[in-house]
Amino acid sequence: MSAYLLANITVNNPENYKEYVEKVKSIVEKFDGEYLVRGGEMSVIEGDWPHKRNIVIKFPSHEKAMEWYNSEEYKPIRQIRHDNAVSNSIIVDGV
């Protein structure tokens, strides 16, 4: 069953965050992840949506998504995001 990483992000330091954007895609792809949404225009239709950047990544399984998130390759890249943005992220199984 596919799993999806959903992330909502507010970038606080756009110049430094560029390094994260440049490096993360190849690591996602190494773990068979596929970007479905990466930024883009959005319209809030209900409720509050404090973060302006949205990401959806499809992985072949929940296990593969967690393997990517906890990988040694992603760990230093993840820190770049933590240092330059605030985010909420989940991994959820698809149907």
Buried (B, 14 or more C-beta within 10 A) or exposed (E): EBBBBBBBBEBEEEEBBEBBBEBBEEBBEEBBBEBEBBEEEEEEEEEEEEBEBBBBBBBBBBEBBBBBBEBEBBEEBBEBBEEBBEBEEEBEEEE
